[in-house]
Amino acid sequence: MKYKILIIEDNEDINDILVKTLFNAGYDVESAYTGYEGLEKIKNNSYDLLLLDIMLPYKSGDEVLRELRTFSNCPVIVISAKNLVSVKIELLKLGADDYVTKPFDLDEVLARVE
């Protein structure tokens, strides 16, 4: 069985490199580029994991996470340029399962996904 991952990241280059890395590791990967698009995909599909950026257009990642937790327990790894400990703690308390800061190492992200 292939695990299904949704990447919600507005930066096309970062989204593409994550898709390629995870696809090559054997995962079924989909992308969303806005918080709104990501939530729509989550509501209409089933995922085993979400990789979620925080600074997203239309609906921020923390809003996506807050809304997601009202109807899903899907694991979430936040990937964000925000590296303040207080922000990490806030997002973990909101329901994130892990937090990776940008710039990130692809092997580290892959290890956290696995």
C-alpha positions as CSV (number, residue, x, y, z in Angstrom):
1,M,0.0,0.0,0.0
2,K,1.3,3.4,-1.0
3,Y,0.9,6.1,1.7
4,K,-0.8,9.3,0.4
5,I,0.7,12.7,1.3
6,L,-0.6,16.2,0.7
7,I,1.9,19.0,0.4
8,I,0.4,22.5,1.1
9,E,3.2,24.9,0.1
10,D,2.8,28.0,-2.0
11,N,6.4,28.2,-3.2
12,E,6.4,26.2,-6.4
13,D,10.1,25.3,-6.2
14,I,9.8,24.0,-2.7
15,N,6.6,22.2,-3.5
16,D,8.2,20.5,-6.6
17,I,11.3,19.3,-4.8
18,L,9.2,17.8,-2.0
19,V,6.9,16.1,-4.5
20,K,9.9,14.6,-6.4
21,T,11.7,13.5,-3.2
22,L,8.6,11.8,-1.7
23,F,7.5,10.3,-5.0
24,N,10.9,8.8,-5.6
25,A,10.7,7.4,-2.0
26,G,7.6,5.5,-3.0
27,Y,4.8,7.8,-1.8
28,D,1.7,8.9,-3.6
29,V,1.9,12.7,-3.5
30,E,-0.5,15.6,-4.2
31,S,0.0,19.3,-4.0
32,A,-2.0,22.4,-3.0
33,Y,-0.6,25.9,-3.3
34,T,-3.0,27.9,-1.0
35,G,-4.6,27.2,2.4
36,Y,-8.0,27.2,0.9
37,E,-7.1,24.7,-1.9
38,G,-5.4,22.5,0.7
39,L,-8.5,22.4,3.0
40,E,-10.7,21.5,0.0
41,K,-8.5,18.6,-0.9
42,I,-8.4,17.4,2.7
43,K,-12.2,17.5,2.9
44,N,-12.7,15.6,-0.3
45,N,-9.8,13.0,-0.1
46,S,-8.1,10.8,2.4
47,Y,-4.4,11.4,3.3
48,D,-1.9,9.6,5.5
49,L,0.1,12.8,6.1
50,L,0.1,16.5,5.5
51,L,3.2,18.7,5.0
52,L,2.0,22.2,5.8
53,D,3.6,25.6,5.2
54,I,2.4,28.4,7.6
55,M,2.7,31.5,5.4
56,L,0.1,30.6,2.7
57,P,-2.2,32.8,0.6
58,Y,-5.9,33.1,1.3
59,K,-5.8,31.0,4.5
60,S,-2.7,30.7,6.6
61,G,-1.3,27.4,7.7
62,D,-2.3,27.9,11.3
63,E,-5.9,28.5,10.2
64,V,-5.7,25.4,8.1
65,L,-4.4,23.4,11.0
66,R,-7.0,24.8,13.4
67,E,-9.9,23.9,11.0
68,L,-8.4,20.5,10.1
69,R,-8.3,19.5,13.7
70,T,-12.1,20.0,14.0
71,F,-12.7,17.0,11.6
72,S,-9.4,15.0,11.2
73,N,-6.5,13.5,13.1
74,C,-4.3,13.2,10.0
75,P,-0.7,13.7,11.0
76,V,0.8,17.1,10.1
77,I,4.4,18.1,9.7
78,V,4.7,21.9,9.6
79,I,7.5,23.2,7.3
80,S,8.0,26.9,7.9
81,A,10.6,29.7,7.8
82,K,9.3,30.8,11.2
83,N,11.9,29.5,13.6
84,L,10.9,31.1,16.9
85,V,10.4,28.6,19.6
86,S,7.1,30.3,20.7
87,V,5.7,29.8,17.1
88,K,6.7,26.1,17.1
89,I,5.1,25.6,20.5
90,E,1.9,27.4,19.4
91,L,1.6,25.2,16.3
92,L,2.4,22.0,18.2
93,K,-0.3,22.9,20.7
94,L,-2.7,23.6,17.8
95,G,-2.2,20.0,16.7
96,A,0.9,19.8,14.6
97,D,2.8,16.5,15.1
98,D,6.2,17.8,14.0
99,Y,7.9,21.1,12.9
100,V,10.7,21.5,10.4
101,T,12.3,24.9,9.8
102,K,13.3,26.3,6.3
103,P,15.8,26.0,4.9
104,F,15.6,22.2,5.5
105,D,17.6,19.2,4.5
106,L,15.5,16.8,2.2
107,D,16.9,13.7,3.9
108,E,15.7,15.1,7.3
109,V,12.2,15.7,5.9
110,L,12.1,12.3,4.4
111,A,13.3,10.7,7.7
112,R,10.5,12.6,9.6
113,V,7.9,11.5,7.0
114,E,9.0,7.8,7.4
